[in-house]
Structure formats: C-alpha cells, structure tokens
Amino acid sequence: QVQLQESGPGLVKPSETLSVKCTVSGGSISSHYWSWIRQPPGKGLEWIGYIDYSGTTNYNPSLKSRVTMSIDTSKNQFSLKLSSVTAADTAVYYCARDHKEVLPLGVYYFYGMDVWGQGTTVTVSS
Amino acid sequence: EIVMTQSPATLSVSPGERATLSCRASQGVRSNLAWYQQKPGQPPRLLIYGASTRATGIPARFSGSGSETEFTLTISSLQSEDFAVYYCQHYSIWPPGRAFGQGTRVEIK
C-alpha cells in the first residue's frame, strides 16, 4: 500500500521561497509521475507540476517561472520549491502519485492521480 | 493551455436521486479525463479515469462518459456519503500537462 506524506514549514514570509517535501512509503518512486497540487482556503484544486524518477519535469505555465521540483530516489522523496511567494500562495499543498504505465510500443497510459498525501498547510505571512 | 469548465457550480439533490455533473474542455482531450471526489478536510479521491473507467474500490453507482470536449459524471442514486465537491481533470501527454475544473458542489436538497 503506497502512502505519501508531505512535510513543510507551515509559515513562510512574503518574497521568500516555500519548500515542501513528499515522502513515498510502501512502494518505489522509480516509476510513475509525482505531482504537486495546491488548494487555497475555500477554493479549488490547482495542478502545480510533476516530476519523474529521472528528474524530468513539467510545470503549470502560470507558475513555471517560480517553481522548481527535484527528486531523491535514494530517499524515496520528491520536493517542491516555490520562490517569491505572496499571500496568494497560501494553500494546502498536496503531493500525489500520477499513475502511468508504459504499454507495448512505448505508449503511455495514465490511470489518474490515484494516491494522495493528506496535505500540508502553508501560510504566507510576515 | 486547456481550460476545464464544470457545471453547475452547485447541485442540490435529494438522497436516492440521480446527479449529473458536466465538464467541458476548451479543446479536445480524447478520453484523457479523470474525476475526483473531495470531502471537507480530506484530500481528493480518484473516482474515474480514462473518462469512464472506475478506479479501484469505487461503487458502481458512479459512472463517467464522454470524449474530446464534453464529459459527464453520473451518480445513479445519491447516498449520504456522496455529498461532496467533485472535480474533473484532464491529462495530456503532448503537450504534457494537467488541469482541474473549478469543481461542482453536490449538496443535500
């Protein structure tokens, strides 16, 4: 049973860099994509981006200039950094397994984001 | 960039009734669409992927349909535990990306 657990600072000052980590247990990080999603208080879900075991990333264009994702396969962890934060970045940050399989002939098939962490709340305030 | 639009924003339904939720993509996404359920204080839960395939452990009263730009999530007979917010999400291989709709809240009538 794969489980994800986010860890973060809780409080970040405006203009600083937000850092959140996700630890994967019960399975290997060396397959699938691994996504970050956030949810501001009382609002909907926003996909931030994903990373795979090789370090290949894809970011939401609206956040791309401020986002950096990394992965540590030896620790089964992946991380998110969001720079120059403002109050608008206050949200619950979730990590999720973005389940993909590579079918014969190299075709990718996606099974959705099927495992989620409980989320970590990050507040941007001075 | 593909934009996902859900309707209605809020759906009021009595227990035992059918609920029909809509999701529209700004351009064709084939069947690359998932549905999620979220309850207060919890992370989202995957219901449907591939537009119509139920995820593991999801009851048969949940069904998805559609392709390209028009999708529907149907809950055939609402149970008390189904009152929640539902999100659609597209996923594309090329250009790579994902996007969520803004959500539909299903509330007790």
Chai-1 contact restraints between the chains, C-beta under 6 A:
chainA,res_idxA,chainB,res_idxB,connection_type,confidence,min_distance_angstrom,max_distance_angstrom,comment,restraint_id
A,G44,B,Q102,contact,1.0,0.0,6.0,A-B,restraint_1
A,G44,B,G103,contact,1.0,0.0,6.0,A-B,restraint_2
A,L45,B,Y87,contact,1.0,0.0,6.0,A-B,restraint_3
A,L45,B,F100,contact,1.0,0.0,6.0,A-B,restraint_4
A,W47,B,R98,contact,1.0,0.0,6.0,A-B,restraint_5
A,N58,B,P96,contact,1.0,0.0,6.0,A-B,restraint_6
A,P61,B,E1,contact,1.0,0.0,6.0,A-B,restraint_7
A,Y94,B,P43,contact,1.0,0.0,6.0,A-B,restraint_8
A,Y108,B,I93,contact,1.0,0.0,6.0,A-B,restraint_9
A,F110,B,Y91,contact,1.0,0.0,6.0,A-B,restraint_10
A,Y111,B,Y49,contact,1.0,0.0,6.0,A-B,restraint_11
A,G112,B,A34,contact,1.0,0.0,6.0,A-B,restraint_12
A,G112,B,L46,contact,1.0,0.0,6.0,A-B,restraint_13
A,G112,B,Y49,contact,1.0,0.0,6.0,A-B,restraint_14
A,D114,B,L46,contact,1.0,0.0,6.0,A-B,restraint_15
A,W116,B,P43,contact,1.0,0.0,6.0,A-B,restraint_16
A,G119,B,P43,contact,1.0,0.0,6.0,A-B,restraint_17
